[in-house]
Amino acid sequence: MSSTAGLVIPCNAAVAWEAGKPLVIERVEVAPPQAKEVRIKVKYTSLCHTDLYWWEAKEQTPLFPRILGHEAAGIVESVGEGVTDLQVGDHVLPVFTGECGECAHCKSEESNMCDLLRIDTDRGVMHSDGKSRFSINGTPIYHFVGTSTFSEYTVVHSGSLAKINPLAPLDKVCVLSCGISTGLGATLNVAKPKKGSTVAVFGLGAVGLAAAEGARIAGASRIIGIDLNPKRFEEAKKFGVTEFVNPKDYDKPVHEVIADMTNGGVDRSLECTGNINAMISAFECVHDGWGVAVLVGVPHKDAIFMTKPINMLNERTLKGTFFGNYKPRTDLPSVVDMYMNKTLELDKFITHRVPFSDINKAFDLMLRGEGLRCIISMDN
């Protein structure tokens, strides 16, 4: 048992007090974990577009003050009642979704969408008692997607923690708790390209490049990257992308361009932008008879997907995915092992590093579209 188990821990956290305003490093109090909860010391965290999106709060119901952050790695400090699969000192990845192990989704080999712990961006409190574990002078500070990793300590439901190899470098594998695994799994678990196949990836941000990395690992012979920003093309070569298409360079629809390049269409495509037109193009660019398109990006809630039914009757398949179809507790340890055995290359995703005190610089970098992942060290 740790010396702080059962005690309130005062620590630093980056608090978002209002939408779009710089985070403020504050002294917060982190309460002990309750039943089925775990308190962890966050060692490294990184910034994902989901954090940025909810910090800006342009299309959501604002919920502030809040501690954001959900891509991270840490060490278990203490566990609450009923937690039997984790203990003090375990190395873990907190995840924005979870695996209760008891619901129909968790018991199914085909789903990772846990009824209890699937992502809920509007929830700012813990499941067990509807209260926050964070406070400042008695005033509650809201949680974010059950993780809130922009804090030196955080409390997470035990079903949203993946226990990983203690030898894995936490400053690298922290990026596996969201975007990289989402893109990687979309390719390896859902699209499942065969060795020698052709793959198109729409959107060459971090998730799209992770999808390309999956295609590289699977042995695709051609990986075609589609993006409106030509500055991304050179970087994408590191992830196995062999050819590039900028839709702005052509007078015809991009799915026709890709079909012309590939003798009728690619074997697999992955859409990683959330743009509805890109989603339609990703589906219509796959080859009839066997082509599979996978939607990864999150569209506007009112967007409508429209295509001709003949595209499906001609044996094209359309699939969607959530977190790359990885079950967090069951599957993420093996993804970490992919990095440890050098199958998966993570270092190339990490383009910047900042100390926790400079966390707002990570937001500035993302707002300017610079880099892929910025690692934030909590120990400065």
KEKE-3310 file (N, C-alpha, C; in steps of 0.2 Angstrom, whole numbers, plus 5000, padded with zeros to 4 digits):
npx = (5004:5003:5010:5001:4989:4971:4971:4968:4976:4986:4990:4997:4987:4981:4969:4954:4946:4936:4929:4940:4950:4967:4974:4975:4988:4984:4983:4976:4965:4965:4954:4953:4952:4936:4924:4929:4937:4953:4967:4979:4997:5000:5012:5016:5008:4998:4992:4977:4966:4953:4953:4956:4945:4934:4938:4938:4924:4914:4903:4897:4888:4895:4905:4912:4922:4935:4946:4955:4961:4967:4975:4988:5000:5003:5006:5000:4994:4985:4972:4954:4940:4936:4944:4953:4962:4972:4986:4996:5009:5008:5010:5001:4989:4977:4961:4949:4937:4930:4931:4920:4918:4907:4895:4885:4892:4905:4906:4905:4914:4915:4913:4918:4912:4908:4894:4893:4905:4908:4913:4908:4906:4899:4899:4904:4908:4911:4906:4902:4896:4892:4900:4913:4931:4940:4945:4945:4948:4937:4928:4920:4929:4926:4927:4935:4930:4931:4945:4954:4968:4977:4983:4993:4989:4976:4959:4952:4940:4942:4940:4944:4957:4972:4983:5000:5016:5029:5041:5040:5043:5036:5034:5033:5023:5012:5005:4997:4984:4974:4972:4982:4981:4968:4968:4977:4971:4960:4964:4971:4962:4949:4948:4958:4969:4976:4992:5002:4991:4981:4979:4970:4971:4962:4965:4979:4983:4987:4979:4976:4989:4992:4984:4989:5002:4997:4994:5006:5012:5004:5008:5005:5006:5004:5001:4991:4990:4978:4975:4972:4982:4997:5009:5009:5013:5027:5031:5022:5028:5037:5028:5025:5018:5015:5011:5003:4988:4981:4965:4962:4970:4964:4951:4941:4930:4938:4937:4936:4949:4957:4952:4956:4970:4972:4967:4953:4950:4954:4959:4957:4951:4952:4944:4949:4945:4933:4925:4911:4910:4922:4921:4911:4918:4929:4922:4917:4928:4934:4937:4925:4917:4926:4931:4934:4928:4932:4926:4933:4935:4925:4910:4900:4886:4874:4876:4874:4876:4877:4875:4875:4864:4868:4882:4884:4877:4886:4895:4904:4910:4905:4911:4911:4921:4926:4938:4947:4942:4948:4948:4950:4957:4959:4966:4975:4987:4994:4996:5005:5016:5018:5025:5036:5042:5046:5038:5028:5031:5033:5040:5041:5029:5029:5032:5035:5040:5035:5037:5026:5022:5022:5010:5001:5008:5007:4994:4994:5003:4995:4984:4990:4992:5004:5015:5013:5011:5012:5022:5019:5027:5025:5033:5041)
npy = (4994:5011:5026:5036:5031:5032:5045:5062:5069:5083:5092:5098:5104:5106:5117:5120:5134:5141:5141:5140:5148:5150:5136:5135:5132:5125:5122:5108:5097:5079:5067:5051:5035:5028:5014:5002:5010:5018:5027:5036:5041:5052:5051:5055:5064:5067:5078:5078:5080:5079:5084:5097:5100:5100:5109:5121:5121:5124:5118:5111:5108:5118:5113:5118:5123:5112:5098:5093:5081:5065:5056:5046:5040:5031:5027:5016:5022:5020:5009:5007:5000:4983:4982:4971:4967:4976:4984:4993:5002:4996:4999:5009:5012:5025:5025:5033:5026:5010:4994:4985:4971:4964:4967:4965:4969:4969:4955:4950:4945:4953:4966:4982:4991:4995:4995:5002:5010:5016:5030:5046:5062:5072:5069:5073:5068:5055:5037:5030:5037:5049:5060:5072:5069:5079:5094:5112:5121:5116:5117:5108:5102:5098:5081:5074:5064:5053:5052:5063:5068:5079:5082:5080:5069:5057:5051:5036:5025:5007:4999:5006:5006:5000:4988:4987:4982:4984:4987:4995:5011:5025:5037:5036:5026:5032:5038:5028:5027:5033:5041:5035:5021:5020:5023:5013:5001:5002:4999:4986:4978:4980:4984:4975:4973:4962:4955:4963:4971:4985:5001:5015:5030:5042:5058:5064:5066:5063:5051:5046:5043:5034:5024:5022:5017:5005:4998:4997:4988:4977:4974:4980:4984:4996:5011:5024:5041:5053:5070:5087:5096:5098:5099:5089:5077:5073:5070:5059:5049:5042:5034:5024:5028:5028:5035:5050:5060:5075:5081:5094:5096:5090:5089:5080:5069:5063:5050:5044:5047:5039:5027:5026:5026:5013:5003:5001:5002:5003:4990:4992:5005:5019:5031:5046:5059:5063:5071:5072:5071:5066:5054:5048:5047:5039:5027:5025:5023:5011:4994:4985:4970:4966:4976:4985:4998:5009:5018:5030:5043:5056:5062:5077:5078:5079:5075:5067:5052:5048:5038:5028:5014:5004:5003:4996:4984:4979:4973:4980:4984:4993:4999:5004:5010:5010:5017:5009:4996:4990:4982:4990:4985:4971:4971:4982:4980:4971:4979:4988:4979:4976:4988:4986:4975:4980:4980:4989:5006:5020:5031:5041:5047:5056:5072:5084:5090:5095:5103:5101:5113:5121:5118:5125:5128:5116:5116:5128:5123:5113:5121:5128:5118:5111:5098:5081:5073:5080:5077:5079:5081:5077:5078:5090)
npz = (5000:4996:5003:5002:5001:5002:5007:5003:4989:4986:4971:4956:4942:4925:4923:4913:4913:4905:4889:4876:4882:4888:4897:4915:4927:4942:4960:4965:4973:4975:4977:4986:4977:4974:4975:4963:4957:4952:4957:4949:4946:4934:4922:4909:4896:4881:4868:4860:4846:4851:4864:4861:4853:4863:4872:4865:4863:4853:4847:4856:4872:4884:4897:4911:4926:4920:4919:4906:4894:4889:4883:4888:4900:4915:4933:4944:4959:4970:4974:4973:4983:4978:4967:4959:4949:4947:4954:4966:4959:4946:4929:4918:4905:4903:4897:4886:4884:4889:4897:4905:4906:4909:4902:4887:4876:4880:4882:4869:4855:4845:4847:4855:4862:4876:4887:4899:4900:4889:4878:4885:4883:4889:4902:4918:4930:4941:4939:4950:4961:4956:4958:4958:4958:4959:4966:4971:4984:4990:4979:4966:4952:4935:4928:4912:4899:4908:4911:4912:4911:4912:4924:4938:4946:4944:4945:4939:4932:4935:4924:4913:4912:4905:4909:4907:4899:4910:4906:4895:4888:4895:4890:4877:4873:4878:4868:4863:4869:4863:4848:4840:4841:4837:4823:4819:4823:4815:4803:4804:4812:4806:4792:4787:4777:4764:4762:4750:4745:4739:4747:4752:4760:4768:4773:4782:4795:4812:4815:4803:4798:4807:4802:4790:4794:4799:4787:4782:4790:4788:4776:4764:4746:4739:4746:4746:4749:4753:4754:4757:4760:4754:4761:4770:4763:4762:4775:4777:4770:4779:4785:4777:4766:4749:4737:4732:4733:4729:4730:4725:4714:4703:4690:4691:4701:4716:4719:4707:4701:4709:4706:4693:4695:4700:4693:4693:4707:4724:4736:4749:4759:4770:4780:4787:4792:4795:4787:4777:4763:4760:4766:4758:4746:4750:4751:4738:4731:4732:4726:4716:4720:4730:4738:4753:4763:4777:4789:4799:4804:4814:4810:4807:4818:4811:4798:4783:4775:4758:4744:4729:4729:4721:4722:4733:4730:4720:4728:4736:4752:4767:4782:4799:4813:4830:4841:4834:4835:4846:4862:4877:4889:4886:4874:4872:4879:4870:4859:4864:4866:4852:4849:4857:4852:4840:4829:4827:4824:4834:4837:4827:4827:4837:4838:4845:4861:4878:4894:4908:4913:4902:4895:4887:4875:4868:4864:4856:4846:4840:4835:4826:4817:4817:4818:4824:4837:4853:4867:4884:4898:4914:4925:4927)
capx = (5000:5007:5009:4996:4983:4966:4972:4968:4983:4986:4994:4996:4983:4980:4962:4951:4940:4931:4930:4945:4955:4972:4973:4979:4990:4981:4984:4969:4965:4962:4951:4955:4947:4931:4924:4930:4941:4960:4971:4986:5001:5001:5019:5016:5001:4999:4986:4973:4961:4947:4954:4955:4938:4930:4941:4935:4917:4910:4897:4894:4886:4901:4906:4918:4929:4936:4952:4955:4967:4965:4980:4992:5003:5005:5008:4995:4996:4981:4966:4948:4937:4933:4948:4957:4966:4977:4989:5001:5015:5007:5010:4994:4986:4970:4958:4943:4932:4932:4929:4918:4919:4901:4890:4884:4897:4912:4906:4905:4921:4914:4912:4922:4908:4905:4888:4895:4911:4910:4914:4903:4909:4895:4899:4910:4908:4912:4900:4900:4892:4890:4904:4920:4937:4944:4942:4949:4945:4930:4924:4922:4931:4924:4932:4934:4929:4933:4952:4957:4976:4981:4984:4998:4986:4969:4956:4949:4937:4947:4939:4946:4964:4975:4989:5005:5023:5032:5048:5038:5044:5029:5034:5032:5017:5006:5001:4993:4978:4968:4972:4986:4977:4961:4970:4981:4966:4955:4967:4973:4956:4943:4950:4962:4971:4980:4999:5002:4985:4982:4976:4969:4970:4960:4967:4986:4984:4990:4975:4977:4996:4992:4981:4995:5006:4994:4994:5013:5013:5001:5012:5002:5011:5003:4997:4989:4988:4974:4975:4971:4988:5003:5015:5009:5015:5034:5031:5019:5033:5039:5023:5024:5013:5019:5008:4999:4983:4978:4959:4962:4974:4960:4945:4936:4930:4944:4936:4938:4956:4960:4950:4961:4977:4972:4963:4946:4949:4959:4957:4954:4951:4951:4943:4951:4945:4926:4922:4906:4912:4928:4918:4908:4924:4932:4918:4916:4935:4936:4935:4919:4918:4930:4933:4931:4930:4931:4925:4936:4933:4919:4907:4895:4880:4868:4878:4870:4880:4873:4878:4870:4864:4872:4889:4884:4875:4892:4899:4908:4908:4906:4911:4913:4925:4926:4944:4950:4939:4952:4945:4956:4960:4961:4970:4980:4994:4997:4998:5012:5021:5020:5030:5042:5046:5048:5034:5025:5035:5030:5044:5040:5023:5031:5036:5036:5039:5035:5036:5019:5021:5021:5005:4997:5011:5005:4988:4996:5005:4989:4980:4994:4993:5011:5017:5008:5009:5016:5022:5019:5030:5022:5038:5045)
capy = (5000:5017:5030:5041:5028:5034:5052:5067:5072:5090:5092:5103:5102:5112:5118:5124:5138:5143:5139:5143:5152:5146:5132:5138:5127:5126:5117:5104:5091:5073:5062:5044:5031:5024:5007:5000:5016:5018:5033:5035:5046:5053:5052:5058:5064:5071:5082:5075:5084:5078:5089:5104:5101:5101:5115:5126:5120:5128:5115:5107:5111:5119:5111:5121:5121:5105:5095:5089:5076:5058:5051:5047:5034:5033:5022:5016:5025:5017:5006:5007:4993:4979:4982:4965:4966:4981:4985:4999:5001:4994:5004:5008:5017:5027:5026:5037:5021:5005:4987:4982:4964:4961:4969:4961:4971:4966:4948:4949:4945:4957:4973:4985:4997:4994:4999:5006:5014:5019:5037:5051:5068:5076:5067:5077:5065:5047:5033:5026:5041:5055:5066:5073:5068:5085:5101:5117:5124:5113:5118:5103:5103:5092:5076:5074:5057:5048:5051:5070:5067:5085:5083:5075:5063:5057:5045:5033:5018:5002:4996:5011:5006:4994:4986:4986:4979:4989:4990:5000:5018:5028:5044:5034:5022:5036:5040:5023:5027:5036:5042:5030:5015:5021:5022:5007:4996:5002:4995:4979:4974:4981:4984:4969:4972:4957:4957:4965:4974:4993:5004:5022:5033:5049:5062:5062:5068:5057:5045:5043:5041:5027:5019:5020:5012:4998:4996:4995:4982:4972:4972:4983:4985:5003:5015:5030:5046:5058:5076:5094:5099:5095:5099:5082:5072:5071:5067:5053:5043:5039:5029:5019:5030:5027:5039:5055:5063:5081:5082:5100:5095:5087:5092:5075:5067:5060:5042:5042:5048:5033:5021:5026:5024:5007:4998:5000:5004:5000:4984:4994:5012:5021:5038:5048:5066:5065:5075:5068:5070:5061:5047:5045:5046:5033:5021:5024:5022:5004:4990:4981:4963:4964:4982:4987:5005:5009:5025:5031:5050:5057:5067:5081:5073:5079:5074:5062:5048:5047:5034:5024:5007:4999:5002:4990:4978:4977:4970:4984:4984:4999:4997:5009:5008:5014:5015:5003:4989:4987:4982:4993:4981:4965:4972:4987:4977:4968:4984:4990:4974:4977:4993:4983:4970:4984:4979:4996:5012:5025:5037:5045:5051:5061:5078:5089:5089:5101:5102:5102:5121:5124:5114:5129:5128:5110:5119:5132:5119:5110:5126:5130:5112:5109:5092:5076:5072:5083:5074:5083:5078:5079:5078:5095)
capz = (5000:4996:5009:5001:5000:5007:5008:4998:4987:4983:4966:4950:4936:4921:4923:4908:4916:4901:4882:4872:4886:4890:4903:4921:4932:4948:4965:4965:4978:4971:4982:4985:4973:4977:4973:4956:4954:4953:4957:4946:4945:4927:4920:4902:4893:4875:4866:4855:4843:4855:4869:4858:4851:4868:4875:4861:4864:4848:4845:4862:4878:4888:4904:4914:4925:4918:4918:4900:4894:4889:4880:4894:4903:4922:4937:4950:4966:4975:4971:4978:4985:4973:4961:4960:4943:4947:4961:4967:4955:4939:4923:4915:4900:4904:4890:4886:4884:4894:4896:4911:4906:4911:4897:4881:4871:4882:4881:4862:4852:4839:4849:4860:4864:4883:4889:4905:4900:4882:4879:4886:4883:4893:4909:4921:4936:4942:4939:4956:4965:4952:4961:4955:4963:4959:4969:4972:4990:4990:4973:4962:4945:4932:4924:4905:4897:4913:4912:4915:4912:4913:4931:4941:4949:4942:4947:4933:4933:4934:4918:4908:4913:4902:4912:4901:4901:4914:4903:4890:4889:4896:4886:4870:4873:4880:4863:4861:4872:4859:4841:4836:4841:4833:4816:4818:4823:4810:4797:4806:4814:4803:4785:4786:4770:4764:4760:4743:4743:4738:4752:4751:4767:4767:4779:4784:4802:4816:4815:4796:4797:4810:4798:4785:4798:4800:4781:4781:4794:4785:4769:4758:4741:4738:4751:4743:4754:4751:4758:4754:4762:4751:4766:4774:4759:4763:4782:4776:4767:4784:4787:4771:4760:4742:4732:4735:4729:4732:4726:4722:4708:4698:4688:4692:4708:4718:4719:4700:4701:4713:4702:4687:4697:4703:4688:4695:4714:4729:4739:4756:4760:4777:4780:4794:4793:4797:4782:4774:4756:4760:4768:4752:4741:4752:4749:4731:4727:4733:4720:4716:4721:4736:4741:4759:4766:4784:4792:4806:4807:4817:4806:4811:4820:4807:4792:4780:4770:4752:4739:4725:4731:4716:4724:4738:4726:4717:4732:4740:4759:4771:4789:4804:4819:4836:4844:4831:4838:4852:4869:4880:4894:4883:4868:4872:4881:4864:4855:4867:4864:4845:4849:4860:4847:4834:4823:4827:4825:4837:4838:4821:4828:4842:4835:4850:4869:4882:4901:4910:4914:4895:4891:4882:4869:4864:4861:4850:4840:4836:4832:4819:4812:4817:4821:4825:4844:4857:4873:4889:4904:4921:4931:4927)
cpx = (5004:5005:5004:4989:4977:4966:4970:4975:4982:4991:4993:4991:4982:4972:4959:4945:4935:4934:4935:4950:4961:4971:4977:4981:4988:4983:4977:4970:4961:4960:4953:4950:4942:4930:4925:4934:4949:4963:4978:4990:5002:5009:5020:5009:5003:4992:4983:4968:4954:4947:4953:4948:4933:4932:4938:4927:4912:4903:4894:4892:4892:4900:4912:4917:4930:4944:4952:4960:4965:4970:4986:4995:5004:5006:5003:4998:4992:4975:4960:4945:4934:4938:4953:4963:4972:4980:4994:5007:5014:5007:5004:4993:4979:4967:4951:4936:4934:4930:4927:4918:4912:4895:4890:4890:4904:4912:4907:4912:4921:4914:4917:4918:4904:4899:4889:4900:4912:4910:4908:4906:4906:4896:4905:4911:4910:4906:4898:4895:4890:4894:4910:4925:4941:4941:4947:4946:4938:4925:4925:4924:4929:4929:4930:4935:4932:4941:4955:4965:4980:4981:4989:4995:4979:4966:4952:4946:4942:4946:4941:4954:4967:4982:4994:5012:5026:5039:5046:5040:5037:5029:5033:5025:5011:5002:4996:4986:4972:4970:4976:4983:4971:4963:4973:4976:4961:4958:4968:4967:4950:4944:4953:4964:4976:4987:4999:4996:4986:4977:4976:4968:4968:4961:4974:4988:4987:4986:4976:4984:4996:4989:4985:5000:5004:4995:5001:5015:5010:5004:5009:5007:5010:4999:4997:4986:4984:4973:4975:4978:4994:5009:5015:5012:5022:5034:5028:5023:5036:5035:5021:5020:5018:5017:5004:4994:4980:4971:4959:4966:4970:4953:4939:4936:4936:4943:4938:4945:4959:4958:4955:4968:4977:4968:4957:4945:4953:4955:4953:4955:4949:4950:4944:4950:4938:4922:4917:4908:4918:4926:4915:4913:4927:4929:4918:4923:4937:4933:4929:4921:4922:4932:4930:4933:4928:4931:4928:4935:4926:4916:4902:4889:4874:4870:4875:4875:4875:4877:4873:4870:4867:4879:4889:4882:4881:4897:4905:4905:4910:4906:4913:4917:4925:4933:4947:4948:4944:4948:4951:4960:4963:4967:4976:4987:4998:4999:5005:5017:5023:5025:5037:5046:5047:5044:5030:5030:5032:5033:5042:5033:5024:5035:5038:5036:5039:5034:5028:5017:5020:5015:5001:5001:5009:4998:4989:4999:5000:4985:4983:4995:5000:5012:5011:5006:5014:5016:5023:5022:5028:5027:5042:5044)
cpy = (5006:5022:5035:5038:5030:5041:5056:5069:5078:5089:5097:5100:5108:5112:5122:5128:5140:5141:5143:5148:5147:5142:5136:5132:5129:5121:5114:5099:5085:5068:5055:5040:5028:5017:5006:5006:5015:5025:5032:5041:5047:5055:5057:5058:5068:5074:5079:5080:5084:5083:5096:5105:5103:5107:5121:5127:5125:5125:5110:5111:5112:5116:5113:5122:5114:5104:5091:5084:5069:5053:5052:5040:5036:5026:5022:5018:5021:5014:5007:5000:4990:4979:4976:4964:4971:4982:4991:4997:4999:5000:5003:5014:5019:5028:5029:5032:5016:4998:4984:4975:4960:4962:4965:4963:4968:4958:4946:4950:4951:4965:4976:4991:4996:4998:5004:5011:5017:5027:5041:5057:5073:5074:5070:5074:5058:5043:5031:5031:5048:5061:5066:5071:5074:5090:5106:5121:5122:5114:5112:5105:5097:5088:5077:5066:5052:5047:5057:5069:5073:5087:5078:5069:5063:5051:5042:5026:5013:4999:5000:5011:5000:4994:4984:4984:4985:4991:4994:5007:5022:5034:5042:5031:5026:5037:5034:5023:5030:5035:5037:5023:5015:5020:5015:5001:4996:4998:4987:4975:4975:4980:4977:4968:4966:4959:4958:4969:4982:4996:5012:5025:5041:5053:5060:5065:5062:5051:5042:5040:5034:5022:5017:5015:5005:4994:4993:4989:4976:4970:4975:4985:4993:5006:5022:5035:5051:5064:5082:5098:5096:5095:5092:5077:5069:5067:5060:5047:5039:5033:5024:5021:5031:5032:5044:5058:5069:5082:5089:5101:5092:5090:5086:5073:5063:5052:5040:5042:5041:5027:5020:5024:5017:5001:4996:5001:5001:4994:4987:5002:5014:5029:5041:5055:5067:5069:5070:5066:5065:5054:5044:5043:5039:5026:5020:5023:5015:4999:4986:4974:4961:4970:4983:4994:5005:5017:5026:5038:5051:5063:5072:5077:5073:5077:5067:5058:5046:5043:5030:5017:5002:4998:4997:4983:4975:4975:4974:4984:4990:4997:5004:5006:5013:5012:5009:4996:4986:4987:4984:4988:4974:4966:4977:4984:4974:4973:4987:4985:4974:4983:4990:4979:4973:4983:4986:5001:5018:5032:5043:5049:5057:5066:5083:5087:5095:5099:5104:5110:5124:5121:5118:5129:5122:5112:5123:5128:5116:5115:5128:5124:5110:5102:5087:5075:5076:5080:5079:5079:5081:5080:5084:5099)
cpz = (5000:5002:5009:5000:5005:5009:5002:4996:4984:4977:4961:4945:4932:4920:4917:4912:4912:4894:4879:4875:4888:4897:4909:4925:4939:4953:4966:4971:4974:4977:4981:4981:4977:4974:4965:4953:4956:4953:4954:4946:4937:4926:4914:4899:4886:4873:4860:4852:4847:4860:4866:4856:4857:4872:4871:4862:4860:4847:4850:4868:4883:4895:4907:4922:4924:4918:4912:4900:4894:4885:4885:4896:4910:4926:4943:4956:4972:4971:4976:4979:4978:4967:4963:4954:4942:4954:4961:4963:4948:4934:4919:4909:4902:4897:4891:4885:4889:4892:4903:4912:4908:4906:4891:4876:4873:4882:4874:4860:4847:4841:4855:4863:4871:4885:4895:4904:4893:4883:4880:4888:4888:4901:4912:4928:4936:4941:4945:4960:4962:4955:4957:4960:4963:4962:4970:4978:4991:4984:4968:4955:4941:4928:4917:4903:4902:4914:4915:4916:4912:4920:4933:4943:4946:4944:4941:4935:4931:4927:4912:4909:4910:4906:4907:4904:4904:4911:4897:4892:4889:4891:4879:4869:4875:4874:4860:4864:4869:4851:4837:4836:4837:4826:4814:4818:4818:4804:4799:4808:4810:4795:4783:4779:4770:4761:4752:4740:4742:4744:4751:4758:4766:4774:4782:4790:4806:4815:4808:4795:4801:4806:4792:4788:4798:4793:4779:4784:4791:4778:4763:4752:4739:4743:4748:4748:4751:4756:4754:4756:4760:4756:4770:4770:4761:4770:4781:4774:4773:4787:4782:4766:4754:4737:4736:4730:4733:4728:4723:4715:4702:4697:4689:4699:4710:4718:4712:4699:4704:4709:4696:4689:4698:4699:4691:4703:4718:4733:4746:4756:4768:4777:4787:4795:4796:4792:4778:4767:4755:4761:4761:4747:4743:4751:4742:4727:4728:4727:4721:4717:4728:4740:4748:4761:4773:4786:4799:4809:4809:4813:4810:4812:4815:4799:4789:4774:4764:4747:4735:4728:4727:4718:4729:4735:4722:4721:4735:4747:4763:4778:4793:4809:4824:4840:4841:4832:4843:4858:4873:4885:4891:4878:4868:4874:4875:4859:4857:4865:4857:4845:4852:4856:4841:4828:4822:4828:4828:4837:4833:4822:4833:4839:4839:4857:4872:4889:4902:4911:4907:4891:4886:4875:4865:4861:4855:4844:4836:4833:4826:4815:4812:4821:4821:4833:4848:4864:4879:4895:4910:4926:4931:4934)
residu = (MET:SER:SER:THR:ALA:GLY:LEU:VAL:ILE:PRO:CYS:ASN:ALA:ALA:VAL:ALA:TRP:GLU:ALA:GLY:LYS:PRO:LEU:VAL:ILE:GLU:ARG:VAL:GLU:VAL:ALA:PRO:PRO:GLN:ALA:LYS:GLU:VAL:ARG:ILE:LYS:VAL:LYS:TYR:THR:SER:LEU:CYS:HIS:THR:ASP:LEU:TYR:TRP:TRP:GLU:ALA:LYS:GLU:GLN:THR:PRO:LEU:PHE:PRO:ARG:ILE:LEU:GLY:HIS:GLU:ALA:ALA:GLY:ILE:VAL:GLU:SER:VAL:GLY:GLU:GLY:VAL:THR:ASP:LEU:GLN:VAL:GLY:ASP:HIS:VAL:LEU:PRO:VAL:PHE:THR:GLY:GLU:CYS:GLY:GLU:CYS:ALA:HIS:CYS:LYS:SER:GLU:GLU:SER:ASN:MET:CYS:ASP:LEU:LEU:ARG:ILE:ASP:THR:ASP:ARG:GLY:VAL:MET:HIS:SER:ASP:GLY:LYS:SER:ARG:PHE:SER:ILE:ASN:GLY:THR:PRO:ILE:TYR:HIS:PHE:VAL:GLY:THR:SER:THR:PHE:SER:GLU:TYR:THR:VAL:VAL:HIS:SER:GLY:SER:LEU:ALA:LYS:ILE:ASN:PRO:LEU:ALA:PRO:LEU:ASP:LYS:VAL:CYS:VAL:LEU:SER:CYS:GLY:ILE:SER:THR:GLY:LEU:GLY:ALA:THR:LEU:ASN:VAL:ALA:LYS:PRO:LYS:LYS:GLY:SER:THR:VAL:ALA:VAL:PHE:GLY:LEU:GLY:ALA:VAL:GLY:LEU:ALA:ALA:ALA:GLU:GLY:ALA:ARG:ILE:ALA:GLY:ALA:SER:ARG:ILE:ILE:GLY:ILE:ASP:LEU:ASN:PRO:LYS:ARG:PHE:GLU:GLU:ALA:LYS:LYS:PHE:GLY:VAL:THR:GLU:PHE:VAL:ASN:PRO:LYS:ASP:TYR:ASP:LYS:PRO:VAL:HIS:GLU:VAL:ILE:ALA:ASP:MET:THR:ASN:GLY:GLY:VAL:ASP:ARG:SER:LEU:GLU:CYS:THR:GLY:ASN:ILE:ASN:ALA:MET:ILE:SER:ALA:PHE:GLU:CYS:VAL:HIS:ASP:GLY:TRP:GLY:VAL:ALA:VAL:LEU:VAL:GLY:VAL:PRO:HIS:LYS:ASP:ALA:ILE:PHE:MET:THR:LYS:PRO:ILE:ASN:MET:LEU:ASN:GLU:ARG:THR:LEU:LYS:GLY:THR:PHE:PHE:GLY:ASN:TYR:LYS:PRO:ARG:THR:ASP:LEU:PRO:SER:VAL:VAL:ASP:MET:TYR:MET:ASN:LYS:THR:LEU:GLU:LEU:ASP:LYS:PHE:ILE:THR:HIS:ARG:VAL:PRO:PHE:SER:ASP:ILE:ASN:LYS:ALA:PHE:ASP:LEU:MET:LEU:ARG:GLY:GLU:GLY:LEU:ARG:CYS:ILE:ILE:SER:MET:ASP:ASN)
# end
